[in-house]
Amino acid sequence: MKNVGVFGLGTYVPEKVFTNHDFEKILDTSDEWITEMTGIKERRFAEGMETSDMAYEAAVEAIDNSGVAAEDIDLVIVATSTGDQQFPTVATMLQQKLGLRPVPTMDQLAACTGFIYGMVTGAQFIQTGTYKHVLVVGADKLSKITDFNDRSTAVLFGDGAGAVVLGEVEEEFGIKSFDLGSDGSGSDYLYDERDTGTLRMNGREVFKFAVRQMGESSVIVTEKAGLTKADIDMLVPHQANIRIMNAARERMEMPPERMSSTIDKYGNTSAASIPLSIHHELKNDRIKSGDNLILVGFGGGLTWGSICMTWGVK
Ligand code: COA
């Protein structure tokens, strides 16, 4: 089996910043409550842009950074819960916008766990030698399904996109292990309402699930990779709530400086949150070639997933 790693990464966030103080003007809430309960200070909202537009911006940057020519992409996977329309898929739109060959394309829906599901799916094709380069994008425009009259959910979400180009890497690099799961008995806890299309959530139940599952899954992938908690250089959790992220970090017995946190800037960007966070750490030289990372997420479904990987290609 081939080793699969990230050749290049790209991200996009919309220009429009919406702060907690902006929410104070439209909802019965406060900067203090939001900050204390979630860690969020501001988020971005896409205006005049669809999910495929954000996906495109992130994908162009990822392809540029990968050194792989666009015509050498063999498969496109887009993780999203907020496609431009029911169909065609965002992945197909992206293929067209990027001018790729008529390669296979698919959207994958695992809500906020989507990026992990997408990376693991894409990696299978490279591991088996079926394809050489897979473009995986996590893109969501949560503002499209947010109920801006519901203070318990509206303040949590933001829009954005992140993308990676996966390919074969030297043996010491790349994905070492993964863990995926779902529990449909939790489908009532986080969903888009059939009649209105807006997001509904039982925050308490999702919180309990996430605290348990993100820590558990992180431990599982560490062990599967044959590593110990002390070998992990950086935990990159789905950015849903700083308290949930810290619980996973504590389960991994890692200090705060070894966890990526961008939730204050972007809120919960669903399938985009993990690549946005990796980008942030790379930019600040906090992730380097050879570092062991855990990417871990959870979301509607309920779903969860994690990847243990060594960053770098050769
Ligand atoms: N501003 C002020 N008060 C708010 C508020 C807001 N934005 N949102 C909720 N409240 C109030 C509630 O109305 C409630 O008031 P009451 O006690 O008078 O009824 C109180 O705060 C507590 O609400 P509750 O929903 O029980 O709080 P909580 O401790 O569960 O925290 C969340 C709420 C949303 C922060 C928390 O449940 C959470 O983060 N859950 C996980 C959500 C998540 O990660 N979703 C995405 C998954 S990918």
Residues whose N, C-alpha, C, O or C-beta is under 5 A from the ligand:
A	BS01	COA	D28 T29 S30 W33 M37 C112 R151 S152 V155 G203 R204 V206 F207 A240 N241 F298 G299 G300
